[in-house]
Amino acid sequence: MELGVNVPNFGPGTNPARLRDWARVVEGLGYDLLMVSDHVVITPDVAGQYPAPFYEPFTTLSWLAGITERVRLGTTVLIAPYRHPLLVARMAANLNQLSDGRFVLGVGIGWARQEFEALGAEHGRRGEQTDVMLAELRRAWADTADYGAGTIPIWVGGSSAAALRRTIRFGTAWHPLRQRVCQMWSGLDQLRTMAASLDRPVPGFAPRILLRLTDKPLPDDDRVAGEGTVEQVIADLDVLRELGAETVVLDPFLGDPTETERPEAAWQALATIAAHQRLETT
């Protein structure tokens, strides 16, 4: 099972130098994947959680591709209805080529109503528009003469029945975000049942989980996966491996934007997990 890191590409402490430091830490510790998030317009509903500056994911990952060598790069998650499908197809294909096949496209339907309005996108049709984008991506990438995309994994976020169907129809893997282990267990059962009913293969499993280390154990009923003592987090990773996770993305952002000004605590938590998991650094 591979391990990745969700790197904050937003907030008051984020700048090119800090993003470069994050990339060096993630790759240097032996993690397999570096991912960033997506918002285009920092409207009040977005700013409350993810304030400016917010570095656009394709631009940021293209730059990081040039200063990394081994680590894969991806989006967790690109908000599909914000961009034209053929624009995403072109940008993703080019990024995959420029990074020597290291790109992973994680997608979701989005949530920020004010941002949808600012972009002229229809919040009420975001699920439908995400399906359209994914279908168009597949069609565009099939034209290797024009796009030459190669094989780009598509991870589909969300936990609703519609999101699971979307994963089965278009996705390489289901990509739930910050859930409890029991929720992911239930979601995988639903995914398998739904795939069987649609006579389609069961997609892979690549969750993103919180990373918050505590000195004392947390009650299992009160925590999400990746939260608790080192022993609890390692146990969570073991369970996710048993559930078939091909990659687990660790998310060390705890919700306070000022954390981006002092990333050393997050780096230490990642180093602790890396040491316990004996990640390869060569």
Secondary structure as a PSIPRED ss2 file (coil, helix, strand):
# PSIPRED VFORMAT (PSIPRED V4.0)

   1 M C   1.000  0.000  0.000
   2 E E   0.000  0.000  1.000
   3 L E   0.000  0.000  1.000
   4 G E   0.000  0.000  1.000
   5 V E   0.000  0.000  1.000
   6 N E   0.000  0.000  1.000
   7 V C   1.000  0.000  0.000
   8 P C   1.000  0.000  0.000
   9 N C   1.000  0.000  0.000
  10 F E   0.000  0.000  1.000
  11 G C   1.000  0.000  0.000
  12 P C   1.000  0.000  0.000
  13 G C   1.000  0.000  0.000
  14 T C   1.000  0.000  0.000
  15 N C   1.000  0.000  0.000
  16 P H   0.000  1.000  0.000
  17 A H   0.000  1.000  0.000
  18 R H   0.000  1.000  0.000
  19 L H   0.000  1.000  0.000
  20 R H   0.000  1.000  0.000
  21 D H   0.000  1.000  0.000
  22 W H   0.000  1.000  0.000
  23 A H   0.000  1.000  0.000
  24 R H   0.000  1.000  0.000
  25 V H   0.000  1.000  0.000
  26 V H   0.000  1.000  0.000
  27 E H   0.000  1.000  0.000
  28 G H   0.000  1.000  0.000
  29 L C   1.000  0.000  0.000
  30 G C   1.000  0.000  0.000
  31 Y C   1.000  0.000  0.000
  32 D C   1.000  0.000  0.000
  33 L E   0.000  0.000  1.000
  34 L E   0.000  0.000  1.000
  35 M E   0.000  0.000  1.000
  36 V E   0.000  0.000  1.000
  37 S C   1.000  0.000  0.000
  38 D C   1.000  0.000  0.000
  39 H C   1.000  0.000  0.000
  40 V C   1.000  0.000  0.000
  41 V C   1.000  0.000  0.000
  42 I C   1.000  0.000  0.000
  43 T C   1.000  0.000  0.000
  44 P H   0.000  1.000  0.000
  45 D H   0.000  1.000  0.000
  46 V H   0.000  1.000  0.000
  47 A H   0.000  1.000  0.000
  48 G C   1.000  0.000  0.000
  49 Q C   1.000  0.000  0.000
  50 Y C   1.000  0.000  0.000
  51 P C   1.000  0.000  0.000
  52 A C   1.000  0.000  0.000
  53 P C   1.000  0.000  0.000
  54 F E   0.000  0.000  1.000
  55 Y C   1.000  0.000  0.000
  56 E C   1.000  0.000  0.000
  57 P H   0.000  1.000  0.000
  58 F H   0.000  1.000  0.000
  59 T H   0.000  1.000  0.000
  60 T H   0.000  1.000  0.000
  61 L H   0.000  1.000  0.000
  62 S H   0.000  1.000  0.000
  63 W H   0.000  1.000  0.000
  64 L H   0.000  1.000  0.000
  65 A H   0.000  1.000  0.000
  66 G H   0.000  1.000  0.000
  67 I H   0.000  1.000  0.000
  68 T C   1.000  0.000  0.000
  69 E C   1.000  0.000  0.000
  70 R C   1.000  0.000  0.000
  71 V C   1.000  0.000  0.000
  72 R E   0.000  0.000  1.000
  73 L E   0.000  0.000  1.000
  74 G E   0.000  0.000  1.000
  75 T E   0.000  0.000  1.000
  76 T E   0.000  0.000  1.000
  77 V E   0.000  0.000  1.000
  78 L E   0.000  0.000  1.000
  79 I E   0.000  0.000  1.000
  80 A H   0.000  1.000  0.000
  81 P H   0.000  1.000  0.000
  82 Y H   0.000  1.000  0.000
  83 R C   1.000  0.000  0.000
  84 H C   1.000  0.000  0.000
  85 P H   0.000  1.000  0.000
  86 L H   0.000  1.000  0.000
  87 L H   0.000  1.000  0.000
  88 V H   0.000  1.000  0.000
  89 A H   0.000  1.000  0.000
  90 R H   0.000  1.000  0.000
  91 M H   0.000  1.000  0.000
  92 A H   0.000  1.000  0.000
  93 A H   0.000  1.000  0.000
  94 N H   0.000  1.000  0.000
  95 L H   0.000  1.000  0.000
  96 N H   0.000  1.000  0.000
  97 Q H   0.000  1.000  0.000
  98 L H   0.000  1.000  0.000
  99 S C   1.000  0.000  0.000
 100 D C   1.000  0.000  0.000
 101 G C   1.000  0.000  0.000
 102 R C   1.000  0.000  0.000
 103 F E   0.000  0.000  1.000
 104 V E   0.000  0.000  1.000
 105 L E   0.000  0.000  1.000
 106 G E   0.000  0.000  1.000
 107 V E   0.000  0.000  1.000
 108 G E   0.000  0.000  1.000
 109 I C   1.000  0.000  0.000
 110 G C   1.000  0.000  0.000
 111 W C   1.000  0.000  0.000
 112 A C   1.000  0.000  0.000
 113 R H   0.000  1.000  0.000
 114 Q H   0.000  1.000  0.000
 115 E H   0.000  1.000  0.000
 116 F H   0.000  1.000  0.000
 117 E H   0.000  1.000  0.000
 118 A H   0.000  1.000  0.000
 119 L H   0.000  1.000  0.000
 120 G C   1.000  0.000  0.000
 121 A C   1.000  0.000  0.000
 122 E C   1.000  0.000  0.000
 123 H H   0.000  1.000  0.000
 124 G H   0.000  1.000  0.000
 125 R H   0.000  1.000  0.000
 126 R H   0.000  1.000  0.000
 127 G H   0.000  1.000  0.000
 128 E H   0.000  1.000  0.000
 129 Q H   0.000  1.000  0.000
 130 T H   0.000  1.000  0.000
 131 D H   0.000  1.000  0.000
 132 V H   0.000  1.000  0.000
 133 M H   0.000  1.000  0.000
 134 L H   0.000  1.000  0.000
 135 A H   0.000  1.000  0.000
 136 E H   0.000  1.000  0.000
 137 L H   0.000  1.000  0.000
 138 R H   0.000  1.000  0.000
 139 R H   0.000  1.000  0.000
 140 A H   0.000  1.000  0.000
 141 W H   0.000  1.000  0.000
 142 A H   0.000  1.000  0.000
 143 D C   1.000  0.000  0.000
 144 T C   1.000  0.000  0.000
 145 A C   1.000  0.000  0.000
 146 D C   1.000  0.000  0.000
 147 Y C   1.000  0.000  0.000
 148 G C   1.000  0.000  0.000
 149 A C   1.000  0.000  0.000
 150 G C   1.000  0.000  0.000
 151 T C   1.000  0.000  0.000
 152 I C   1.000  0.000  0.000
 153 P C   1.000  0.000  0.000
 154 I E   0.000  0.000  1.000
 155 W E   0.000  0.000  1.000
 156 V E   0.000  0.000  1.000
 157 G C   1.000  0.000  0.000
 158 G C   1.000  0.000  0.000
 159 S C   1.000  0.000  0.000
 160 S C   1.000  0.000  0.000
 161 A H   0.000  1.000  0.000
 162 A H   0.000  1.000  0.000
 163 A H   0.000  1.000  0.000
 164 L H   0.000  1.000  0.000
 165 R H   0.000  1.000  0.000
 166 R H   0.000  1.000  0.000
 167 T H   0.000  1.000  0.000
 168 I H   0.000  1.000  0.000
 169 R H   0.000  1.000  0.000
 170 F H   0.000  1.000  0.000
 171 G C   1.000  0.000  0.000
 172 T C   1.000  0.000  0.000
 173 A E   0.000  0.000  1.000
 174 W E   0.000  0.000  1.000
 175 H C   1.000  0.000  0.000
 176 P C   1.000  0.000  0.000
 177 L E   0.000  0.000  1.000
 178 R C   1.000  0.000  0.000
 179 Q C   1.000  0.000  0.000
 180 R C   1.000  0.000  0.000
 181 V H   0.000  1.000  0.000
 182 C H   0.000  1.000  0.000
 183 Q H   0.000  1.000  0.000
 184 M H   0.000  1.000  0.000
 185 W H   0.000  1.000  0.000
 186 S H   0.000  1.000  0.000
 187 G H   0.000  1.000  0.000
 188 L H   0.000  1.000  0.000
 189 D H   0.000  1.000  0.000
 190 Q H   0.000  1.000  0.000
 191 L H   0.000  1.000  0.000
 192 R H   0.000  1.000  0.000
 193 T H   0.000  1.000  0.000
 194 M H   0.000  1.000  0.000
 195 A H   0.000  1.000  0.000
 196 A H   0.000  1.000  0.000
 197 S H   0.000  1.000  0.000
 198 L C   1.000  0.000  0.000
 199 D C   1.000  0.000  0.000
 200 R C   1.000  0.000  0.000
 201 P C   1.000  0.000  0.000
 202 V C   1.000  0.000  0.000
 203 P C   1.000  0.000  0.000
 204 G E   0.000  0.000  1.000
 205 F E   0.000  0.000  1.000
 206 A C   1.000  0.000  0.000
 207 P C   1.000  0.000  0.000
 208 R E   0.000  0.000  1.000
 209 I E   0.000  0.000  1.000
 210 L E   0.000  0.000  1.000
 211 L C   1.000  0.000  0.000
 212 R E   0.000  0.000  1.000
 213 L E   0.000  0.000  1.000
 214 T C   1.000  0.000  0.000
 215 D C   1.000  0.000  0.000
 216 K C   1.000  0.000  0.000
 217 P C   1.000  0.000  0.000
 218 L C   1.000  0.000  0.000
 219 P C   1.000  0.000  0.000
 220 D H   0.000  1.000  0.000
 221 D H   0.000  1.000  0.000
 222 D H   0.000  1.000  0.000
 223 R C   1.000  0.000  0.000
 224 V C   1.000  0.000  0.000
 225 A C   1.000  0.000  0.000
 226 G C   1.000  0.000  0.000
 227 E E   0.000  0.000  1.000
 228 G E   0.000  0.000  1.000
 229 T C   1.000  0.000  0.000
 230 V H   0.000  1.000  0.000
 231 E H   0.000  1.000  0.000
 232 Q H   0.000  1.000  0.000
 233 V H   0.000  1.000  0.000
 234 I H   0.000  1.000  0.000
 235 A H   0.000  1.000  0.000
 236 D H   0.000  1.000  0.000
 237 L H   0.000  1.000  0.000
 238 D H   0.000  1.000  0.000
 239 V H   0.000  1.000  0.000
 240 L H   0.000  1.000  0.000
 241 R H   0.000  1.000  0.000
 242 E H   0.000  1.000  0.000
 243 L C   1.000  0.000  0.000
 244 G C   1.000  0.000  0.000
 245 A E   0.000  0.000  1.000
 246 E C   1.000  0.000  0.000
 247 T E   0.000  0.000  1.000
 248 V E   0.000  0.000  1.000
 249 V E   0.000  0.000  1.000
 250 L E   0.000  0.000  1.000
 251 D E   0.000  0.000  1.000
 252 P C   1.000  0.000  0.000
 253 F C   1.000  0.000  0.000
 254 L C   1.000  0.000  0.000
 255 G C   1.000  0.000  0.000
 256 D C   1.000  0.000  0.000
 257 P H   0.000  1.000  0.000
 258 T H   0.000  1.000  0.000
 259 E H   0.000  1.000  0.000
 260 T H   0.000  1.000  0.000
 261 E H   0.000  1.000  0.000
 262 R C   1.000  0.000  0.000
 263 P C   1.000  0.000  0.000
 264 E H   0.000  1.000  0.000
 265 A H   0.000  1.000  0.000
 266 A H   0.000  1.000  0.000
 267 W H   0.000  1.000  0.000
 268 Q H   0.000  1.000  0.000
 269 A H   0.000  1.000  0.000
 270 L H   0.000  1.000  0.000
 271 A H   0.000  1.000  0.000
 272 T H   0.000  1.000  0.000
 273 I H   0.000  1.000  0.000
 274 A H   0.000  1.000  0.000
 275 A H   0.000  1.000  0.000
 276 H H   0.000  1.000  0.000
 277 Q H   0.000  1.000  0.000
 278 R C   1.000  0.000  0.000
 279 L C   1.000  0.000  0.000
 280 E C   1.000  0.000  0.000
 281 T C   1.000  0.000  0.000
 282 T C   1.000  0.000  0.000
